[in-house]
Amino acid sequence: MFKLLLFLIFNFVSTLTKANELEKFTEDDLTSESNRYVGNHTLGVFIPGNNTFKTAKAIYIKNSDWDFPIKYYISKDLSYSKARINIKNVIRAYEKLTCVTFEESSEPIVNGPGITFVYDSASCYSVLGKDPSNVPQEIHLLYMCAENFGNVAHEIGHALRLEHEHSRFDRDKYITIFENNLRDDDVARSDILDKNNDEFKTYSDIPYDYGSVMHYERFGYAKEGLYGVARAEGLETIKANNIDPYSWMMGQQNQISFSDAKHINYHYCDKKCKEFPKVECKNGGYRSYETCTRCICPRGYEGNYCERIKLIPGRCSDDTLVAIDKLTYLIAKGTLVAIDKLTYLIAKGAKSCNYLIKAKSDAYYIYLKFGYVHTTYLETCSQGNGLEIRHEKNKGTTGLCLCGRFYGLEIVSDSEEVYIEYHGRYPSNEFQLQFAQVFFMYTKPYLCWQKVCYEKKDNYYVKQDKNYRNYKIED
């Protein structure tokens, strides 16, 4: 509203001149601690004996919704401790932020709906949604899938009717698919190329999420046989329509994203609150299915309506960083060295920190200029690792995650606030950031890295030519 008012005033002046936040719910516990730093994963699962990969595939059936609790049974082949513990951890993660509940059966499920986790020597896959004939259905898992948080979360997601993120009806705005790099078979091509027109995932306030556990990674179904060959030859099958680090987030296996949980809640849980007044959740949160009067908040936020950030314990975090018209320094290495003013922050050692950078009103964007980012390298970067920058207005979507060494990154946010979360694992980890506010009429939101720039158009980003004149603020 303030932006609109300023815009009208600005145009009016121009015309004249020409004429003459109780209980808090957060996403923090969705991450599996044992999988937190697993950066590399194989989308296609290895089939012992024939040196090939077969990607997990959901089998579609015309589905109906689950009634809760969902009965489940872990077969004897998967009852060894590592697999069993992992499966139960994933189930607890889904229960944490959704109204979905599960009930373990001590005996095989013979009659009625339910899920049986079974060993499969060839592949990992699940039925998409609940079998409407009300008979037990199976989630098939290789041992390596059963022991991996993301693989199990992906297949349970399918059983709960989550389709692949890269199959969204609007996916062409956010990713490019290289058909010539795809394996030449119907399964591979349909699993990557098919779009989902199901109403289950068409909610306008859930942006495309590169950090979804339902997103394939960039070499999924690559045609050159073994996964390592495709990687070595750079045969990407999927690429983000944004700066390259977004592509390096796709296919994370560490956690259920907040957007994944939000889709499930909108489908299964909102009906619980239909008799209650509407709740306005801030920062991408959504209504709690337990109270119907408060909100479930994305990672790093808290309050009845997700109105404030949840500071990471310690002396490293801050929620009072105010952007001014001149560049301000923010340097982090882990542990905050307190000084009188918050314009210059230094930290040392392995530490986790979070910051909220705010402009003085919603008539301003935040300009970010990173001198460098030195975080622990992970092949697939996800929340809880390295540096995350949530520069979009909706803070419920996974932000830009950086795991490794980066230089020359510039961002203009699309709102007056930017949330930053830093996880240093070693003394050598650090980042340097300068930030300032910029009047919204002076620039559009954009990202630039290694002289490649993408400017925001509507709710997606478009690559600019090499002569793109991004916004500059003098030191």
Helices and strands as residue ranges (DSSP letters): H 2-19, G 28-30, G 33-35, E 44-47, E 52-55, E 57-60, E 70-74, G 76-78, H 81-97, E 102-104, E 115-119, E 125-128, E 137-141, H 143-146, H 149-159, G 165-167, G 171-173, E 175-177, G 179-181, H 186-193, G 199-201, H 227-232, E 238-240, H 244-247, H 258-264, I 265-269, G 270-273, E 286-287, E 295-296, E 301-302, E 308-309, E 318-322, E 328-332, E 336-337, E 346-347, E 352-358, E 364-374, E 386-390, E 400-402, E 405-412, E 417-423, E 430-439, E 446-449, E 452-457, E 460-463
